[in-house]
């Protein structure tokens, strides 16, 4: 969700599997990701960050996982990831 992205570029999100754990990712360390984030005008940074190009709605978890795995396989990312 866009509200999890702070002005310093850090994405913070409470985890759902471990209580009181916050995952933090510094998006400035990932140039391609920053380029994609910066393509979205600040006024449109509302709600979910990842949406279906076909519907404009959030991707269903299973669909997103399938697409991600397809890209990961093509990139050589092990199935254990």
C-alpha beads as a LAMMPS data file, in Angstrom:
LAMMPS data file: protein, C-alpha beads

81 atoms
80 bonds

1 atom types
1 bond types

-500.0 500.0 xlo xhi
-500.0 500.0 ylo yhi
-500.0 500.0 zlo zhi

Masses

1 110.0

Atoms # bond

1 1 1 0.000 0.000 0.000
2 1 1 1.216 3.485 -0.797
3 1 1 0.858 4.676 2.829
4 1 1 3.594 2.180 3.783
5 1 1 6.117 4.078 1.637
6 1 1 7.711 6.898 3.597
7 1 1 9.174 10.093 2.112
8 1 1 12.712 8.819 2.782
9 1 1 12.058 5.894 0.409
10 1 1 11.699 3.249 3.112
11 1 1 8.782 0.852 2.767
12 1 1 7.575 -0.369 6.186
13 1 1 4.928 -3.029 6.683
14 1 1 3.859 -5.040 9.701
15 1 1 4.227 -8.714 8.958
16 1 1 1.250 -11.021 9.181
17 1 1 3.196 -14.105 10.253
18 1 1 5.155 -12.752 13.244
19 1 1 3.537 -10.498 15.839
20 1 1 5.117 -7.087 16.399
21 1 1 7.543 -7.531 13.479
22 1 1 7.956 -4.797 10.888
23 1 1 9.566 -5.484 7.524
24 1 1 11.560 -2.557 6.179
25 1 1 12.912 -2.160 2.661
26 1 1 14.933 0.825 1.488
27 1 1 13.624 1.348 -2.044
28 1 1 16.483 3.714 -2.835
29 1 1 18.757 0.653 -2.945
30 1 1 16.837 -0.727 -5.952
31 1 1 17.202 1.621 -8.955
32 1 1 14.671 -0.216 -11.160
33 1 1 12.073 -0.245 -8.374
34 1 1 12.644 3.466 -7.714
35 1 1 12.221 4.181 -11.406
36 1 1 8.863 2.363 -11.365
37 1 1 7.733 4.130 -8.180
38 1 1 8.742 7.521 -9.554
39 1 1 6.559 6.955 -12.642
40 1 1 3.467 7.248 -10.436
41 1 1 2.504 10.884 -9.804
42 1 1 2.238 11.703 -6.073
43 1 1 -1.472 12.476 -6.447
44 1 1 -2.138 8.932 -7.722
45 1 1 -0.289 7.170 -4.894
46 1 1 -3.420 5.956 -3.180
47 1 1 -4.332 2.438 -2.094
48 1 1 -2.460 -0.619 -3.300
49 1 1 0.836 -0.212 -5.149
50 1 1 0.345 -3.280 -7.334
51 1 1 -2.787 -3.358 -9.468
52 1 1 -3.999 -5.401 -12.391
53 1 1 -3.339 -3.609 -15.665
54 1 1 -6.566 -5.116 -17.010
55 1 1 -8.913 -4.098 -14.182
56 1 1 -7.101 -1.410 -12.198
57 1 1 -7.974 -3.392 -9.071
58 1 1 -5.523 -5.079 -6.706
59 1 1 -4.190 -8.352 -8.065
60 1 1 -5.505 -11.443 -6.394
61 1 1 -2.788 -13.124 -4.363
62 1 1 -2.778 -16.316 -6.452
63 1 1 -2.574 -14.445 -9.760
64 1 1 0.251 -12.256 -8.479
65 1 1 2.120 -15.319 -7.183
66 1 1 1.753 -17.065 -10.553
67 1 1 3.013 -14.063 -12.515
68 1 1 5.864 -13.493 -10.059
69 1 1 6.926 -17.142 -10.282
70 1 1 6.902 -16.988 -14.091
71 1 1 9.205 -13.945 -13.989
72 1 1 11.358 -15.520 -11.275
73 1 1 11.765 -18.719 -13.312
74 1 1 12.805 -16.681 -16.351
75 1 1 15.344 -14.817 -14.193
76 1 1 16.719 -18.038 -12.698
77 1 1 15.420 -17.437 -9.170
78 1 1 15.301 -20.798 -7.343
79 1 1 11.862 -22.218 -6.549
80 1 1 12.784 -22.155 -2.850
81 1 1 12.530 -18.343 -2.941

Bonds

1 1 1 2
2 1 2 3
3 1 3 4
4 1 4 5
5 1 5 6
6 1 6 7
7 1 7 8
8 1 8 9
9 1 9 10
10 1 10 11
11 1 11 12
12 1 12 13
13 1 13 14
14 1 14 15
15 1 15 16
16 1 16 17
17 1 17 18
18 1 18 19
19 1 19 20
20 1 20 21
21 1 21 22
22 1 22 23
23 1 23 24
24 1 24 25
25 1 25 26
26 1 26 27
27 1 27 28
28 1 28 29
29 1 29 30
30 1 30 31
31 1 31 32
32 1 32 33
33 1 33 34
34 1 34 35
35 1 35 36
36 1 36 37
37 1 37 38
38 1 38 39
39 1 39 40
40 1 40 41
41 1 41 42
42 1 42 43
43 1 43 44
44 1 44 45
45 1 45 46
46 1 46 47
47 1 47 48
48 1 48 49
49 1 49 50
50 1 50 51
51 1 51 52
52 1 52 53
53 1 53 54
54 1 54 55
55 1 55 56
56 1 56 57
57 1 57 58
58 1 58 59
59 1 59 60
60 1 60 61
61 1 61 62
62 1 62 63
63 1 63 64
64 1 64 65
65 1 65 66
66 1 66 67
67 1 67 68
68 1 68 69
69 1 69 70
70 1 70 71
71 1 71 72
72 1 72 73
73 1 73 74
74 1 74 75
75 1 75 76
76 1 76 77
77 1 77 78
78 1 78 79
79 1 79 80
80 1 80 81
